[in-house]
Amino acid sequence: MIEKQWALSHSPQIARLLSGESLSAPIYAYDDDGDDRPQGPGRYAPLCIHPDPVSGYVKANRYRSFSEAPAGSVALIPVTGPIMKYLGECGEPGSQVMTDWVKEAAGSNNISGILVKIDSPGGQVDGTQTLVDAIAATKKRTIGFIDDGMMCSSAMWIGAACDEIYASQKTDVIGSIGVLCSFYDIRGYLEQNGVKLHEIYAPQSKDKNLDYREALDGDYAKIEAELKVLAAEFIKSVKSLRGSKLNTSVDDPFTGKTYFAPEAIKIGLIDGICTFDEAILKASGEA
């Protein structure tokens, strides 16, 4: 569940990885000084937004848990970059971590609302439905906010689980409600380099990897059938989550199209355009 152009734009990074270079980034976690600093692999620290009683400005800080945040804080859940189920190699939290944060924020008396800050092309199917369920289940106000970027594919599914969704810019890209599968047939490359691949299956295992093996020979029927099931569930869930807000008479958003924010508002994929500060007030229930 990812927007194809975004994925292809990262081909240079893929080439670097294949050549043995490292693209790893530091993981940001809580430290005893109260500041963010690069650290080794460890537990992510939840980020909360709250007014500073001294300056009156909105501040964002990390805490060991949401229960340590000041009363009335808004929990910030970052859905940024490619979404993976587990912790990413570049330091990003996976959907499992996001799910834990949502559940923890939902149960904390100090959290008044949840702001899901989104700039993502989508990502892995596994783990997405669990995160969607967690957001939809919370009784606290949840606001999806597109942070001058995109909310596409599985990120669209996650955003749809929020009570309301707002773009920050007219040029934000929304939609790509669809599912794809891609793979490389490297058999010719291997043979050209003197490597002949042999795959031997047990007699009882005639159906093992059959969809993939047939696809290698140009028969995509089995994989298309699997993708059809995933896409149907994706579409059904977004329709249910957005409900009567959807206006498919303007256009059908369930064919994989993307839209700029003004058109997405007309279709009902999002609720409007606002600033980050306005989104915080909406999440806290003050607007």
Secondary structure, DSSP 8 states (H G I E B T S, - for coil): -B-HHHHHTTHHHHHHHHTT------EEEE-TTSSEEEESS-----EEEEE-TTT--EEEEE-SSGGGS-TTEEEEEEEESSB-SS--TTS---HHHHHHHHHHHHT-TTEEEEEEEEEE-BB-STTHHHHHHHHHH-SSEEEEEEEEEEEETHHHHHHHTSSEEEESSTT-EEE-----------HHHHHHTT--------TT-TTTTHHHHHHHTT--HHHHHHHHHHHHHHHHHHHHHHGGG--TTT--GGGS-EEEHHHHHHHTSS-EE--HHHHHHHHHT--
